[in-house]
């Protein structure tokens, strides 16, 4: 249900829909009807699962940490040509070594600013705004994410 949720710019209405679906599934797994008036928290505790909104937030923050720690990629390439020795056997020899740097496109996409005029009305909520809100709610900052082990513990504990 949360496949790829790391990159969703979730709205409140999406969160509510996810919670409803999760609650229906929890009740189905526990064979409990709404008439039985068993609270959702009890069902989640019985099943040993966390709230879906908490998991969604953890997924976003985990991905955010990966993106912040990710560096540009450098690849060493050798251009190879085919030559033949006197016996007619083919030999492969590198004739030129090159180093190519590729920018980190994920980080560039996160920091990209769209130019030009925007349409009327309230702008759509971005992934970056959602992550910023998640970090503020938990009192996290960018420096926390640079230490992978610490970031992982912070996300899990809340």
C-alpha positions, 0 to 999 in steps of 0.5 A: 500500500505504501510502495514508493511513498517516500516521494509522495507529497501527501495531502491531509485528504490522502492521509485520511484515505490511507488511514480508512483503508488501513483501519478496514484491513485491520478490522478484516484481519482481526475479524472485528466489525464496526458494531463491535466498537473496538478502537483502532489503536487496540487493533493495531496493538493486537496486530503489532503494527504502527499507524500508517501515517507514522510509517509514511513519515518515516519513509519520507524522512529515510529517503530525505536522509539518503538524498542529503548524504548522496554525492555526485558520481565519478566514473573512470572510463577507458575507451577500447579499440580492437587491434591484431598482433602478427599472429592474427589474434585480436588484442584489446588495449585501452587507448584513453582513460577518461574520468566522467562526473555525473551530477546528482540528479535526485538532489538537483530535482529536490532543489529545483525552482520552477521559473515562470508564472504559476497558475491561479489559486493555491500552489500544489503542496510539494514533497519538500514542503511535506518533509520540512513539516515532518522535520519541524514536527520532530525537531530535526535538521539537515546536519542530523541526516549526515550521520546515517546511524543517528538519523536511523535511530531518530526516525525510528524513535520519533 
